[in-house]
Amino acid sequence: MYRLRSFLLAFILFPVLTFFSWVFTVLLIFPNDQKEWWDIFIVFALSFSVYLGRRHAKYHVRKGSLPDDFPNRYWLLLAPMVLLLLYAIFTNFSQNALDFRESGMFGVCALAYASLAASFASACAETEKKLASARGLWPTCAFVLFLFAVLTGQAWLDFDSVLRPSGNEYGVATLIEDLDRNKEGIRGRVLYDYMSWSKRNRLVTLDAPASLVISGGYPLLDGATAFFPVYWAVADQVYQVDEKVDEKLELNKYITCSRTVAAYERLINGKTDLIFVLQPSDGQMEAARKAGVELRLTPIAKEAFVFFVNASNPVTGLTLEQIQDIYLKKITNWRHVGGNYKKILPFQRPENSGSQTAMVKEVMKDKKLPLPLQEEQSGTMGGLYRDVAKHRDLEEAIGYSFRFFTQEMMIVGSSTRVERFTTAPPGEAKPVKLLAVNGVAPTVENIRSGSYPFTTDVYAVTAGTKNPRVPELIDWLTSPQGQELIEKTGYVGVGKQ
């Protein structure tokens, strides 16, 4: 009876309750806030663990059915942890591992099962004599400690992608705090390199002092991740920070990086003065109209909307019609466009994000995109880059983003950030491959000339701000010196056709 109840608890009852707590948390409590529902879900999972472990122990102590030796008492409760350990080994040495780790569930399961076993053991200790001489005690304790150490390490790695902010109102100060706690993942490390106090400090500077100096009434800046290097460089060069004040604390008050969707929302709601983004979606234009504000767009740079594949994919280019057919699910295998016999996995971005808006308006035109499956949608550009580039036999993936992000922000010197965020052996992780469209590659020269078909403008956008320094700042961005800063960052200036 004890073995049967332990098996049902560890492999059926506990997983089912945990799953329903996850569904309840995601769908009913926090359907739109990933960070919050992860926090609550973990609390639920650990609470179930502690309660069920103690209940299991109390019942069998009362019935007198607990085995006297430790292995028989614990092996069924520890079996799931052994399976997680085997999975961790498989994940780190195989190129075909499932995406269990990247969903973040590994860390939650590891901690939850450890809590289940710990609460069971503590409840047993409260109601029976010590078993210091029990058969198998010390080998079992050593094995449990080994499991705990390995799974805790694996859980720590996975929480890097689990407990990170959702990006709704994501200030740079929050970014630094999360970097200190190792929770922000790819995006945080990418952005941090472009802050003036970063050790790597990839921030560009002007050859001469900025012709515009703002020493008070600093405009509040926000925007897309890919344009963060531009508007941080602008603030670094133009905002005159009091030398007596910590530069981190001062600039953090005026710069946010909340991504395109949230940046437009904050601009429309009057929480920021100026955002650096691509053109607004129809939904964002409608939201501005309902709020009674007018979005004013000033082109400040040119950028290429690019399609990219895994470096091992032999395909080097596609036509516009082929791209449309891939995303309309009319072409489903790479062999139909000159590649290997592999099913195509076409990643999409969330609705109203800058890249999704560009995809809908510029690429698909009047053709409606089908709703992506869960495995075909990526929340962040950094996550999308990793998903396409990762060393797990994802030669079939295709995604889209912007040239600067894929070729500048994700690459440092001769190495790539992918090396740190995939299971690729050292030296084997490679950056994604950009595809030519209609035979034209997305190079700086082709963007400048306009020959690349998906060249788009980067805008400085306002919505009726009353800050008098904003018009000055926009004028400066379109001046020769502002364009110099933009070109040095890696974008193509609008004044250099």
C-alpha positions, -999 to 999 in steps of 0.1 A, spaced: 0 0 0 28 24 9 46 19 -25 13 23 -44 4 55 -26 39 69 -31 38 61 -68 4 78 -72 16 108 -53 49 113 -71 39 105 -107 1 113 -109 -14 134 -81 14 159 -76 20 165 -114 -18 169 -120 -22 194 -91 8 213 -103 -5 214 -138 -39 227 -128 -23 253 -105 -3 265 -135 -34 267 -157 -53 285 -130 -25 310 -125 -19 317 -162 -55 318 -174 -74 333 -145 -51 354 -124 -24 369 -145 -32 362 -182 -11 391 -194 18 393 -170 44 366 -173 66 377 -144 37 378 -119 22 344 -129 56 328 -126 60 341 -91 25 329 -80 28 296 -98 61 288 -80 44 296 -47 15 273 -55 39 245 -66 60 247 -35 29 249 -13 15 217 -28 48 200 -23 50 208 14 14 200 20 13 167 1 47 155 16 36 161 51 1 146 45 17 114 30 41 110 60 14 116 86 -9 91 71 16 62 69 31 69 103 -5 67 117 -11 34 98 24 21 108 31 12 72 64 32 67 93 10 56 121 10 82 150 13 57 156 46 39 159 33 3 125 17 3 110 47 21 123 72 -3 130 57 -37 97 64 -53 97 100 -41 132 105 -54 125 87 -87 112 119 -104 144 138 -93 165 110 -108 146 114 -141 152 152 -140 189 145 -134 190 122 -164 171 148 -185 197 174 -174 225 152 -186 207 144 -219 200 181 -224 236 192 -220 251 164 -242 225 160 -269 217 181 -299 181 169 -300 169 177 -265 133 188 -260 126 224 -250 116 215 -215 145 236 -200 137 267 -220 101 267 -208 114 271 -173 94 242 -160 126 222 -152 136 246 -124 101 246 -109 98 208 -110 133 203 -95 125 226 -65 90 212 -61 101 176 -59 129 185 -36 104 202 -13 81 172 -15 108 149 -3 120 173 23 86 179 38 79 142 39 112 135 57 106 163 83 71 151 90 84 116 96 111 129 120 84 146 141 64 115 147 89 86 151 122 78 167 154 88 150 167 62 124 204 70 128 212 33 125 187 25 98 200 5 69 210 26 39 207 59 58 241 75 49 243 63 12 208 76 7 216 110 23 247 113 1 227 105 -30 200 131 -20 226 158 -15 241 149 -49 207 152 -66 200 185 -48 233 200 -59 230 190 -95 193 200 -99 198 232 -81 226 242 -105 204 232 -135 174 251 -120 196 282 -116 205 281 -152 169 277 -163 156 305 -140 178 328 -161 150 326 -187 120 322 -163 121 350 -137 127 379 -159 106 410 -164 79 409 -191 90 443 -204 57 463 -198 74 493 -182 110 482 -181 133 509 -167 171 507 -171 174 508 -133 153 476 -132 176 461 -159 206 467 -137 190 451 -106 180 421 -127 214 417 -141 228 417 -106 204 388 -98 212 371 -131 176 371 -142 174 391 -174 189 367 -199 199 376 -234 182 410 -236 197 424 -204 232 414 -214 228 429 -248 215 462 -235 240 465 -207 269 465 -232 256 499 -246 255 517 -212 283 541 -207 296 524 -175 296 489 -189 329 471 -188 326 463 -225 311 497 -233 301 495 -270 285 529 -268 296 553 -296 306 589 -290 310 620 -312 343 633 -324 334 668 -311 312 680 -282 275 678 -290 261 711 -304 230 706 -283 233 705 -245 204 697 -223 211 705 -186 176 703 -172 141 693 -182 155 661 -197 130 644 -221 119 609 -211 131 584 -237 118 549 -245 117 526 -274 125 492 -290 153 470 -279 171 473 -313 172 511 -310 184 513 -274 221 519 -285 209 550 -304 189 567 -277 212 558 -249 241 573 -270 219 604 -275 214 609 -238 250 602 -230 262 629 -255 235 655 -250 223 653 -214 246 672 -192 247 652 -160 258 669 -128 293 656 -120 283 654 -83 255 629 -91 260 592 -99 257 590 -137 238 556 -134 212 571 -111 208 603 -131 204 588 -166 183 559 -153 156 584 -144 151 594 -180 157 563 -201 134 532 -203 136 503 -227 101 487 -226 101 474 -262 78 486 -290 44 476 -278 48 490 -243 67 521 -256 37 531 -277 14 525 -248 35 546 -225 38 574 -251 0 575 -257 -7 575 -220 17 604 -214 43 585 -194 72 593 -217 81 621 -241 99 605 -271 102 570 -283 125 554 -309 105 528 -329 93 517 -362 60 528 -377 29 522 -355 5 494 -363 -31 501 -371 -40 491 -335 -16 516 -321 -29 544 -344 -64 535 -332 -53 536 -296 -38 571 -301 -70 583 -318 -91 570 -289 -68 587 -264 -72 620 -283 -35 623 -292 -17 626 -325 14 605 -332 41 626 -349 67 605 -367 101 619 -376 124 596 -397 159 596 -382 175 564 -397 170 536 -422 171 500 -413 166 466 -431 139 442 -421 156 409 -425 148 372 -426 173 348 -410 179 310 -407 202 287 -388 238 289 -400 237 253 -411 208 259 -435 221 258 -471 194 282 -483 210 317 -490 180 336 -504 143 336 -510 119 355 -532 91 377 -518 66 351 -530 84 323 -514 85 341 -481 48 348 -483 40 312 -491 62 299 -462 43 321 -437 9 312 -454 19 275 -449 18 269 -487 55 260 -486 62 237 -456 95 220 -465 129 235 -473 134 212 -502 108 232 -521 131 263 -520 165 246 -526 172 234 -491 173 200 -473 144 177 -467 132 194 -435 99 208 -423 100 246 -421 94 262 -387 84 298 -393 87 319 -362 65 349 -357 66 379 -333 38 391 -310 11 414 -324 19 451 -325 56 445 -320 77 465 -345 89 435 -364 54 420 -366 40 453 -378 66 454 -405 59 418 -415 22 424 -418 24 457 -437 56 454 -458 59 417 -465 25 401 -463 7 432 -476 -30 421 -481 -23 385 -473 -35 376 -437 -10 357 -416 -23 326 -400 -22 325 -362 11 308 -352 13 277 -331 28 282 -296 62 268 -309 61 293 -338 59 325 -318 88 341 -299 83 369 -274 116 387 -277 140 393 -304 168 379 -283 148 348 -277 139 345 -314 176 348 -323 185 321 -298 157 298 -310 169 300 -346 206 298 -339 206 273 -311 226 241 -316 197 217 -313 190 206 -349 169 237 -356 181 239 -392 144 241 -401 137 275 -384 132 309 -400 126 342 -383 126 379 -389 140 409 -371 162 439 -380 197 438 -394 213 459 -367 201 436 -339 212 404 -356 245 416 -369 257 441 -343 239 437 -309 241 399 -309 277 397 -320 307 408 -300 340 408 -318 346 373 -334 322 355 -310 285 355 -306 262 357 -277 247 324 -289 277 306 -274 264 316 -240 228 308 -245 227 275 -263 241 240 -257 266 243 -285 301 230 -277 326 259 -274 334 274 -308 305 257 -326 277 282 -320 274 304 -350 254 336 -357 223 333 -378 225 336 -416 207 366 -432 188 358 -464 189 377 -496 154 387 -508 148 387 -546 185 383 -550 195 414 -530 214 410 -497 206 434 -467 240 452 -468 245 488 -457 251 498 -493 219 482 -505 199 498 -476 214 532 -484 205 528 -521 171 514 -514 177 483 -536 170 459 -507 132 455 -508 125 457 -471 142 489 -461 122 508 -434 125 540 -415 133 543 -378 113 571 -362 115 594 -333 78 596 -323 60 620 -300 24 624 -289 18 659 -278 45 662 -252 47 696 -234 85 692 -228 100 722 -247 134 704 -251 118 676 -273 116 696 -306 153 707 -301 163 671 -296 145 659 -327 160 687 -347 195 677 -335 189 640 -344 183 650 -380 212 674 -380 247 663 -394 259 657 -359 229 636 -349 232 616 -381 269 611 -374 260 595 -341 234 573 -357 258 561 -384 285 554 -359 260 533 -340 255 511 -370 223 524 -387 221 541 -420 213 578 -417 184 594 -435 205 624 -445 230 603 -465 212 590 -495 
